[in-house]
């Protein structure tokens, strides 16, 4: 991938959640919320708190969506990341 975030930004790819409840009921795509966890794909030069391949938790309405090479990504500012799992 030829994308490098600048400054304190992080490029992440959302982690898909299970589409079935504990009782076995399947949830349709139209009813699912977008996951608030993602895997870090690339980091900016000023980012020291997270590393590539970390799983991060971020705010519900954070980031800018981006499509690269047929995949969907999210660009987050470091302040929008709530924690690392």
TABELCOR-V378225 format. One record per run of one state. SS is the DSSP state (H for helix, E for strand, - for the rest). FROM is the first residue (numbers start at 1). TO is the last residue. Records with the same first field share a line. If there is no record, write none. Layout:
SS: FROM-TO + FROM-TO
This chain:
-: 1-8 + 15-19 + 21-25 + 27-28 + 32-36 + 44-54 + 59-63 + 69-70 + 85-85
E: 9-14 + 20-20 + 26-26 + 37-43 + 55-58 + 64-68 + 71-77 + 81-84
H: 29-31 + 78-80
